């Protein structure tokens, strides 16, 4: 038989995040691997979706999303992010933030174009670029502060470099890019004529007086920045797959056309639920979110410190990388499996976030869990004898 998988499929492997979730189910463990939010979704979001279903909003939307949601995003992104966006020209609603990134890649990148990613990276960024036949190039952030080596960054640029991804707050490191860093990256992007892709899905999860700043708000790179975000994490609706891209209209139109060809549209009633949440939830909701997650972060980091698995305290997002060099195993996967088999707590091997061996003594914990579940996970970890 001459039928075979595509050449592209050889570049695709199952996400280690998904794989560890499967391993967790196998032992009936506690899943601190996948970024699934356990918190209850806000009432306006739920009512917005159910009332939309009852009201007949169950059909195809315009290729770039329902006007109610685009208008809500337009108001939100001006107030919260300092970005002016026309709801009819600059905003595309897509199948989650990953879907928005994929559509942007297909619309703006040619096969063989290179995009710089900071590592530790989010593996779906890598796989999305590979699916678009683009080439990820890696710039390592230096622990423990996850600082940028700008001299090394310059050495990565080639005639094929077309873009750079800025994930802030970052998954898995929790790094929140500072204004000084963003200004330097903006100068870098202007000088090398690069698209600036952002992933700001954790924009409302910032701790210790850190502040989320959107690269697209910088005037020097406003026209070349594709701001990508969504409400999967903020509203605890990871399965709804409602994300968006905001950018100059000369990019947005084609991103929207690609979105139509691949996804047709995001689920219409769920778009209405997100729009309702944006419009009705007060500032106190987001402040409470930060307080809750800051408490969860401190709880798990305290336990990790106590058992000798040094945590890299995140500035944002809801993950923590932990140094597991003292655990048995020759790789991060073996160390993560040791943790799972010994304690029943699932993590993600650090190797999933690096292109080389830099992550082999790291694992990632997700602390986006109900307090009861997180407490149980911490109790199990305390039983670890090193």
BATI-658650 format. One line per field, with one value per residue (C-alpha): residue number from 1; residue in three letters; chain; x, y, z. Coordinates in nm, 2 decimals. Layout:
BEGIN
nr	(NUM;...)
rest	(ALA;...)
kette	(A;...)
c1	(X;...)
c2	(Y;...)
c3	(Z;...)
//
This chain:
BEGIN
nr	(1;2;3;4;5;6;7;8;9;10;11;12;13;14;15;16;17;18;19;20;21;22;23;24;25;26;27;28;29;30;31;32;33;34;35;36;37;38;39;40;41;42;43;44;45;46;47;48;49;50;51;52;53;54;55;56;57;58;59;60;61;62;63;64;65;66;67;68;69;70;71;72;73;74;75;76;77;78;79;80;81;82;83;84;85;86;87;88;89;90;91;92;93;94;95;96;97;98;99;100;101;102;103;104;105;106;107;108;109;110;111;112;113;114;115;116;117;118;119;120;121;122;123;124;125;126;127;128;129;130;131;132;133;134;135;136;137;138;139;140;141;142;143;144;145;146;147;148;149;150;151;152;153;154;155;156;157;158;159;160;161;162;163;164;165;166;167;168;169;170;171;172;173;174;175;176;177;178;179;180;181;182;183;184;185;186;187;188;189;190;191;192;193;194;195;196;197;198;199;200;201;202;203;204;205;206;207;208;209;210;211;212;213;214;215;216;217;218;219;220;221;222;223;224;225;226;227;228;229;230;231;232;233;234;235;236;237;238;239;240;241;242;243;244;245;246;247;248;249;250;251;252;253;254;255;256;257;258;259;260;261;262;263;264;265;266;267;268;269;270;271;272;273;274;275;276;277;278;279;280;281;282;283;284;285;286;287;288;289;290;291;292;293;294;295;296;297;298;299;300;301;302;303;304;305;306;307;308;309;310;311;312;313;314;315;316;317;318;319;320;321;322;323;324;325;326;327;328;329;330;331;332;333;334;335;336;337;338;339;340;341;342;343;344;345;346;347;348;349;350;351;352;353;354;355;356;357;358;359;360;361;362;363;364;365;366;367;368;369;370;371;372;373;374;375;376;377;378;379;380;381;382;383;384;385;386)
rest	(UNK;UNK;UNK;UNK;UNK;UNK;UNK;UNK;UNK;UNK;UNK;UNK;UNK;UNK;UNK;UNK;UNK;UNK;UNK;UNK;UNK;UNK;UNK;UNK;UNK;UNK;UNK;UNK;UNK;UNK;UNK;UNK;UNK;UNK;UNK;UNK;UNK;UNK;UNK;UNK;UNK;UNK;UNK;UNK;UNK;UNK;UNK;UNK;UNK;UNK;UNK;UNK;UNK;UNK;UNK;UNK;UNK;UNK;UNK;UNK;UNK;UNK;UNK;UNK;UNK;UNK;UNK;UNK;UNK;UNK;UNK;UNK;UNK;UNK;UNK;UNK;UNK;UNK;UNK;UNK;UNK;UNK;UNK;UNK;UNK;UNK;UNK;UNK;UNK;UNK;UNK;UNK;UNK;UNK;UNK;UNK;UNK;UNK;UNK;UNK;UNK;UNK;UNK;UNK;UNK;UNK;UNK;UNK;UNK;UNK;UNK;UNK;UNK;UNK;UNK;UNK;UNK;UNK;UNK;UNK;UNK;UNK;UNK;UNK;UNK;UNK;UNK;UNK;UNK;UNK;UNK;UNK;UNK;UNK;UNK;UNK;UNK;UNK;UNK;UNK;UNK;UNK;UNK;UNK;UNK;UNK;UNK;UNK;UNK;UNK;UNK;UNK;UNK;UNK;UNK;UNK;UNK;UNK;UNK;UNK;UNK;UNK;UNK;UNK;UNK;UNK;UNK;UNK;UNK;UNK;UNK;UNK;UNK;UNK;UNK;UNK;UNK;UNK;UNK;UNK;UNK;UNK;UNK;UNK;UNK;UNK;UNK;UNK;UNK;UNK;UNK;UNK;UNK;UNK;UNK;UNK;UNK;UNK;UNK;UNK;UNK;UNK;UNK;UNK;UNK;UNK;UNK;UNK;UNK;UNK;UNK;UNK;UNK;UNK;UNK;UNK;UNK;UNK;UNK;UNK;UNK;UNK;UNK;UNK;UNK;UNK;UNK;UNK;UNK;UNK;UNK;UNK;UNK;UNK;UNK;UNK;UNK;UNK;UNK;UNK;UNK;UNK;UNK;UNK;UNK;UNK;UNK;UNK;UNK;UNK;UNK;UNK;UNK;UNK;UNK;UNK;UNK;UNK;UNK;UNK;UNK;UNK;UNK;UNK;UNK;UNK;UNK;UNK;UNK;UNK;UNK;UNK;UNK;UNK;UNK;UNK;UNK;UNK;UNK;UNK;UNK;UNK;UNK;UNK;UNK;UNK;UNK;UNK;UNK;UNK;UNK;UNK;UNK;UNK;UNK;UNK;UNK;UNK;UNK;UNK;UNK;UNK;UNK;UNK;UNK;UNK;UNK;UNK;UNK;UNK;UNK;UNK;UNK;UNK;UNK;UNK;UNK;UNK;UNK;UNK;UNK;UNK;UNK;UNK;UNK;UNK;UNK;UNK;UNK;UNK;UNK;UNK;UNK;UNK;UNK;UNK;UNK;UNK;UNK;UNK;UNK;UNK;UNK;UNK;UNK;UNK;UNK;UNK;UNK;UNK;UNK;UNK;UNK;UNK;UNK;UNK;UNK;UNK;UNK;UNK;UNK;UNK;UNK;UNK;UNK;UNK;UNK;UNK;UNK;UNK;UNK;UNK;UNK;UNK;UNK;UNK;UNK;UNK;UNK;UNK;UNK;UNK;UNK;UNK;UNK;UNK)
kette	(A;A;A;A;A;A;A;A;A;A;A;A;A;A;A;A;A;A;A;A;A;A;A;A;A;A;A;A;A;A;A;A;A;A;A;A;A;A;A;A;A;A;A;A;A;A;A;A;A;A;A;A;A;A;A;A;A;A;A;A;A;A;A;A;A;A;A;A;A;A;A;A;A;A;A;A;A;A;A;A;A;A;A;A;A;A;A;A;A;A;A;A;A;A;A;A;A;A;A;A;A;A;A;A;A;A;A;A;A;A;A;A;A;A;A;A;A;A;A;A;A;A;A;A;A;A;A;A;A;A;A;A;A;A;A;A;A;A;A;A;A;A;A;A;A;A;A;A;A;A;A;A;A;A;A;A;A;A;A;A;A;A;A;A;A;A;A;A;A;A;A;A;A;A;A;A;A;A;A;A;A;A;A;A;A;A;A;A;A;A;A;A;A;A;A;A;A;A;A;A;A;A;A;A;A;A;A;A;A;A;A;A;A;A;A;A;A;A;A;A;A;A;A;A;A;A;A;A;A;A;A;A;A;A;A;A;A;A;A;A;A;A;A;A;A;A;A;A;A;A;A;A;A;A;A;A;A;A;A;A;A;A;A;A;A;A;A;A;A;A;A;A;A;A;A;A;A;A;A;A;A;A;A;A;A;A;A;A;A;A;A;A;A;A;A;A;A;A;A;A;A;A;A;A;A;A;A;A;A;A;A;A;A;A;A;A;A;A;A;A;A;A;A;A;A;A;A;A;A;A;A;A;A;A;A;A;A;A;A;A;A;A;A;A;A;A;A;A;A;A;A;A;A;A;A;A;A;A;A;A;A;A;A;A;A;A;A;A;A;A;A;A;A;A;A;A;A;A;A;A;A;A;A;A;A;A)
c1	(0.00;0.15;-0.07;0.13;0.10;0.20;0.56;0.43;0.31;0.66;0.71;0.41;0.42;0.16;0.19;0.37;0.10;-0.17;0.03;0.09;-0.29;-0.34;-0.08;-0.25;-0.59;-0.42;-0.32;-0.63;-0.40;-0.42;-0.36;-0.13;0.00;-0.26;-0.37;-0.73;-0.90;-1.11;-1.28;-1.64;-1.72;-1.87;-2.25;-2.28;-2.07;-2.29;-2.61;-2.49;-2.43;-2.75;-2.97;-2.81;-2.89;-3.25;-3.27;-3.17;-2.81;-2.69;-2.59;-2.28;-2.14;-1.95;-1.60;-1.44;-1.70;-2.03;-2.04;-2.13;-1.81;-1.59;-1.73;-1.67;-1.31;-1.26;-1.37;-1.17;-0.85;-0.85;-0.92;-0.70;-0.43;-0.40;-0.47;-0.72;-0.90;-1.20;-1.44;-1.51;-1.15;-0.90;-1.04;-1.08;-1.25;-1.12;-1.10;-0.91;-0.59;-0.41;-0.65;-0.59;-0.21;-0.25;-0.46;-0.21;0.08;-0.10;-0.19;0.15;0.42;0.56;0.70;1.06;1.01;1.17;1.00;1.20;1.05;1.18;1.25;1.12;0.84;0.49;0.50;0.18;0.36;0.62;0.37;0.16;0.46;0.56;0.21;0.23;0.57;0.75;1.07;1.10;1.43;1.50;1.63;1.69;1.58;1.83;1.70;1.62;1.50;1.44;1.63;1.69;2.04;2.00;2.34;2.24;1.91;2.08;2.29;1.97;1.85;1.89;1.76;1.47;1.36;1.01;0.87;0.91;0.67;0.63;0.44;0.36;0.28;0.47;0.39;0.57;0.81;0.56;0.78;0.61;0.81;0.90;0.86;1.23;1.25;0.95;1.10;1.43;1.23;1.03;1.35;1.48;1.16;1.16;1.52;1.48;1.13;0.96;0.61;0.55;0.32;0.20;0.03;-0.14;-0.39;-0.27;-0.29;-0.51;-0.28;0.00;0.15;0.37;0.28;0.39;0.20;0.09;0.20;0.08;0.36;0.09;0.04;0.39;0.35;0.67;0.55;0.17;0.13;0.34;0.21;-0.06;-0.20;-0.35;-0.55;-0.88;-1.08;-1.02;-0.82;-0.98;-1.34;-1.24;-1.38;-1.08;-1.31;-1.51;-1.23;-1.30;-0.99;-0.90;-0.64;-0.61;-0.39;-0.38;-0.66;-0.41;-0.33;-0.67;-0.87;-0.66;-0.63;-1.01;-1.04;-0.81;-1.01;-1.32;-1.16;-1.03;-1.28;-1.57;-1.65;-1.62;-1.93;-2.20;-2.37;-2.03;-1.92;-2.22;-2.13;-1.78;-1.92;-2.15;-1.87;-1.65;-1.93;-2.07;-1.79;-1.65;-1.28;-1.32;-1.36;-1.02;-0.86;-1.01;-0.88;-0.52;-0.56;-0.69;-0.42;-0.15;-0.26;-0.25;0.10;0.24;0.09;0.24;0.58;0.60;0.55;0.80;1.06;0.99;1.05;1.36;1.21;1.32;1.05;1.11;0.86;0.64;0.55;0.24;0.03;-0.06;0.23;0.56;0.87;1.05;1.41;1.39;1.76;1.75;1.48;1.56;1.58;1.80;1.54;1.26;1.01;1.15;1.15;0.79;0.69;0.87;0.67;0.35;0.41;0.53;0.28;0.00;0.06;0.10;0.34;0.48;0.84;1.06;1.20;0.86;0.96;1.31;1.46;1.77;1.86;1.82;1.49;1.58;1.60;1.27;0.90;0.60;0.32;-0.02;-0.19;-0.52;-0.71;-0.98;-0.83;-0.94;-0.76;-0.45;-0.44;-0.46;-0.18;0.03;-0.03;0.08;0.39;0.48;0.50;0.79;1.11;1.42)
c2	(0.00;0.34;0.56;0.73;1.01;1.36;1.48;1.74;1.48;1.37;1.70;1.65;1.46;1.45;1.74;1.62;1.83;1.61;1.29;1.36;1.42;1.07;0.92;1.10;0.94;0.60;0.62;0.82;1.10;1.48;1.66;1.96;1.92;2.06;2.42;2.33;2.60;2.44;2.76;2.82;3.03;3.37;3.39;3.66;3.44;3.13;3.32;3.50;3.17;2.99;3.29;3.31;2.94;2.99;3.31;3.14;3.26;2.93;2.99;3.10;3.43;3.67;3.54;3.76;3.70;3.85;4.23;4.22;4.04;4.25;4.56;4.43;4.34;4.69;4.86;4.62;4.64;5.02;5.04;4.75;4.74;5.09;4.96;5.14;4.88;4.93;4.64;4.61;4.64;4.53;4.23;3.87;3.62;3.27;2.92;3.01;3.20;2.91;2.93;3.30;3.24;2.97;3.19;3.47;3.24;3.12;3.47;3.64;3.38;3.20;2.84;2.86;3.19;3.19;3.31;3.37;3.21;3.26;2.94;2.79;2.81;2.70;2.39;2.48;2.79;2.56;2.31;2.59;2.73;2.38;2.32;2.64;2.52;2.80;2.75;2.82;2.97;2.97;3.25;3.12;3.32;3.30;3.16;3.24;3.58;3.47;3.76;3.83;3.81;4.07;4.01;3.64;3.75;3.96;3.65;3.46;3.70;3.57;3.69;3.44;3.59;3.72;3.74;3.71;3.57;3.75;3.55;3.77;3.66;3.36;2.99;2.80;3.04;3.30;3.58;3.92;4.13;4.47;4.80;4.83;4.48;4.55;4.88;4.70;4.43;4.69;4.86;4.51;4.44;4.77;4.75;4.40;4.46;4.17;4.09;4.08;3.81;3.82;3.56;3.75;3.48;3.52;3.90;3.91;3.68;3.90;3.90;4.10;4.44;4.34;4.50;4.34;4.56;4.49;4.53;4.64;4.96;5.07;5.32;5.22;4.86;4.91;4.84;4.53;4.37;4.10;4.10;3.76;3.67;3.53;3.44;3.06;3.12;3.44;3.30;2.93;2.83;2.65;2.42;2.70;2.79;3.17;3.37;3.67;3.86;4.24;4.41;4.66;4.61;4.52;4.20;4.15;4.10;3.81;3.66;3.67;3.51;3.23;3.19;3.15;2.88;2.68;2.74;2.91;3.08;3.04;2.89;3.17;3.13;3.10;3.42;3.59;3.45;3.59;3.93;3.94;3.86;4.14;4.39;4.31;4.18;4.47;4.54;4.37;4.04;4.06;4.19;3.89;3.66;3.79;3.75;3.40;3.28;3.46;3.26;2.94;3.02;3.09;2.77;2.54;2.72;2.69;2.32;2.28;2.47;2.26;1.93;2.05;2.10;2.46;2.66;2.95;3.20;3.31;3.68;3.59;3.31;3.00;2.77;2.72;2.56;2.35;2.23;1.85;1.77;1.56;1.33;0.99;0.97;1.07;1.30;1.53;1.27;1.01;1.26;1.36;0.99;0.93;1.21;1.08;0.72;0.81;1.09;1.06;1.42;1.48;1.75;1.84;1.74;2.05;1.90;1.99;2.36;2.35;2.26;2.10;1.95;2.27;2.16;1.81;1.91;2.09;2.01;2.24;2.25;2.41;2.56;2.66;2.43;2.44;2.49;2.14;1.97;2.19;2.11;1.74;1.77;1.96;1.69;1.42;1.61;1.65;1.27;1.27;1.16;1.29)
c3	(0.00;-0.11;0.11;0.39;0.64;0.53;0.56;0.80;1.04;1.10;1.28;1.50;1.83;2.10;2.35;2.67;2.85;2.71;2.75;3.12;3.17;3.02;3.25;3.54;3.45;3.44;3.81;3.91;4.03;4.07;3.75;3.80;3.45;3.21;3.26;3.33;3.55;3.82;3.94;3.86;3.56;3.63;3.63;3.36;3.13;3.19;3.16;2.84;2.67;2.79;2.71;2.36;2.30;2.41;2.21;1.88;1.85;1.73;1.37;1.17;1.27;1.05;0.97;1.24;1.51;1.65;1.66;2.03;2.11;1.88;2.03;2.39;2.30;2.14;2.46;2.68;2.49;2.49;2.86;2.98;2.72;2.57;2.22;1.99;1.78;1.54;1.60;1.23;1.10;1.36;1.56;1.46;1.69;1.65;1.79;2.11;2.12;1.96;1.67;1.64;1.63;1.37;1.14;1.18;1.09;0.78;0.68;0.74;0.72;0.42;0.43;0.56;0.74;1.09;1.41;1.73;2.04;2.40;2.58;2.80;2.54;2.52;2.30;2.11;1.98;1.83;1.69;1.54;1.36;1.23;1.11;0.91;0.76;0.94;1.15;1.52;1.64;2.01;2.24;2.59;2.89;3.18;3.51;3.78;3.66;3.31;3.17;2.80;2.65;2.38;2.23;2.18;2.04;1.77;1.66;1.59;1.31;0.96;0.62;0.68;1.02;0.99;1.34;1.71;1.97;2.31;2.56;2.86;3.13;3.01;3.02;3.17;3.35;3.47;3.35;3.30;3.05;3.18;3.01;2.96;2.80;2.57;2.46;2.37;2.19;2.00;1.88;1.78;1.58;1.41;1.31;1.17;1.02;1.22;1.29;1.67;1.77;2.13;2.35;2.64;2.75;3.12;3.12;3.43;3.63;3.77;4.12;4.35;4.20;3.86;3.57;3.24;2.95;2.59;2.32;2.08;2.29;2.19;1.91;1.74;1.67;1.68;1.31;1.31;1.63;1.63;1.98;2.07;2.38;2.50;2.81;2.85;3.17;3.30;3.29;3.35;3.01;2.85;2.65;2.49;2.25;2.22;2.15;1.93;1.74;1.73;1.46;1.18;0.93;0.65;0.85;1.02;0.70;0.58;0.93;0.92;0.58;0.70;1.02;0.80;0.59;0.89;1.17;1.00;1.33;1.70;1.87;1.85;2.19;2.36;2.19;2.35;2.69;2.67;2.55;2.85;3.09;2.95;2.96;3.31;3.53;3.75;3.81;4.15;3.97;3.82;4.14;4.33;4.06;4.12;4.50;4.47;4.24;4.43;4.74;4.54;4.40;4.75;4.89;4.63;4.62;5.00;4.98;4.70;4.89;5.20;5.02;4.84;4.49;4.44;4.27;4.04;4.18;3.89;3.84;3.65;3.49;3.70;3.66;3.85;3.72;3.98;4.00;4.04;3.99;4.32;4.19;4.04;3.66;3.38;3.20;3.30;3.18;3.41;3.70;3.63;3.61;3.94;4.10;3.96;4.06;4.41;4.50;4.24;4.14;3.76;3.63;3.29;3.22;3.16;2.84;2.68;2.70;2.55;2.22;2.39;2.73;2.94;3.08;3.19;3.56;3.56;3.58;3.56;3.82;3.74;4.05;3.88;4.11;4.37;4.71;4.82;4.53;4.56;4.94;4.86;4.60;4.85;5.12;4.88;4.78;5.15;5.17;4.92;5.09;4.91)
//
